[in-house]
């Protein structure tokens, strides 16, 4: 993991991008000691988004399973869906 100031990153942008892609680790950008942003490999970002979406789906499924209520008969479900 690397830490650079925004000015350093601006001066060496191509190197920052290459480092993030090659090492598959974020390069954090700071200004006045505060972390503002990160440069990461695009494929790593895609994987993170996919994992977050899967985690949200799992959480929703668990919540639905824990939800109490009366079962709905299949015939009633078909009618409500217009089948």
N, C-alpha and C positions, 0 to 999 in steps of 0.2 A: 504494500500500500504506500502510495506516495502522497506527499503534501506539497503544494506549490501555492505561491501567491498568484492572484489573477494576472498581475503584470508579468511574472515569470512564464505563466502558461501562454499568455499572448505572444511573448517573444519567441516561444519554442512550441507553438501549437502542433506542428507536424510531429515533433518528437513526443509530445504528450499523448497524442492519438495513437501513435505507434506503440508506446509503452502500455497503454490500456489494452490494446488489441493483443499484443504479444504476451503479456503477463496474465491477462484475464483478471486483473485487479483494478479497482477504481483508482483514479488519480483525483484527489480532493483539492479543490481550489478554495483559497482563503483570501479574505480582505480584512485588514485591521484585526487579525487574530480570530476572525469568525469564519467558520466553514460555510461557504455559500453554495457550492455546486460540486458535481463529480463528473468526470469523463469516464465512461465505461464502454466496453465493446458492444456493438449493436446486437450481436447474437446473444451475448450474456443478458442484455436487457430483455430481449424477446423471451428467453428462458425464465427470467424473474417474473415477467408479466404472466406467463403461462402458469407458473407455480402459484402465484397469488390468486389467479382466477380459479384454479383447482381447489385451493384452500378455502376460498369463499363458497364454492359449490359444496364442498364437504361440510362446512359449517351450516349451510342452509339445509342440507339433507339431514344432518343430525338434529337440527331444530325441528324440522318437520316430523321426524320420527318420535321426538319427545313430546310433540304437541298432542294434547289429549282432545278427544272428540269422538263423536259417534261415527262408525264406519258408514260410508255412503254406498248404497247398493249399486251394482254395475249398471243396471237398467237406468237408474236415475242419472248416473254420470253420462251415459250415452245420450239421454234426452237433453241434458244441459249443454252438451257439446254439439248438439244437432246431428247426431249420427244415427 
